[in-house]
C-alpha cells in the first residue's frame, strides 16, 4: 500500500525540509529539490516506518486479545451463591 501525502501535507513539509537543510547542514535547497527529496524518502524510507507502526499496533492488539478472556469474564449463575451470603 503506497503512502501518499495530501497536497496540504506536502506544502507543510517542503518548508520544513528547506529549513532543516539550511540550519542543520548549511545548504540551501530549492522547493523543487526539497520535493524530490521528500519523494525519495516517501518511496524508500516511509514504508519502513509504516510497517514498523503496523507491526507495533498488531503486537499491542494481539496482547489485548490474548487477555480478553481474563479481562472480560463474568461468572455465570451466581445469583443464588450471592443470595446465601
N, C-alpha and C positions, 0 to 999 in steps of 0.2 A: 504494500500500500504506500504509494508515494506521499511524502509530506509536502503540503503546499501551504504557502502563506497568502493571506489576502493582500490586496493592493495597499490597504492601510497599514498592515503589519510590516510589509516591505518598506513603505515610506517612513515608518517609525524606526526601522532598523538601520537603514542606509546612513543617516547622520551619525548614529552611534558607532558604526564601523569606521567612518571617516574620522571621527573624534578619537577613537581608540588608536588608530594608526598615527594620527598627528601628535597626540600626547604621550603615548607609550613607546612608539617606535620612531618618532620624529620623522615621519614620512607622510607627505600629503597624497591622498587618494582622490581621484575624481569620483563623481557619483557613478559613472559607468564602471570604473574599476571596482568600486565597492559592491555594485550589483553582481559583477562577475564573481567576486569573492564569496558573496552570500550564496549565489547559485551553486558554487563548488561545494561549500560547506553543507548546504541543504541536500545535495546529491550524495556526497561522500561521507559526511560525519553525522548528520542528523539521524539517519536510520539507526546508528549505533545507540544514540541516546534514547530514541523512541523504543527500540527493542528492549533496552535496559528498563525503561519505565514500565513497559508491558510485563516484563518478567517480574519486576518488583511487585506490581499490582497483583499478578497471578499468585505469587508466593503469599502475599498478605491475605487474599481472599481464600486461598486453599487452607491456610491456618485457621481462619474463621469457620470455614465449612467443616473442617475436621473436628472442631469443638462444638459444632451445632447440637448434637445430642446432649452434651453435658450442660450447655448454657440455655437450651430451650426445652428442657424436660420438665414436665409437670406430672407428679404422681397421680395415678388413676384410682378411682373408687376409694377415696379417703374420707368420705362423709361420715361413715359410721365409726371410723377409727378416731376421728377428731371429736365426735359426739360423746364418746365414753369418758374422755378426759375431763 
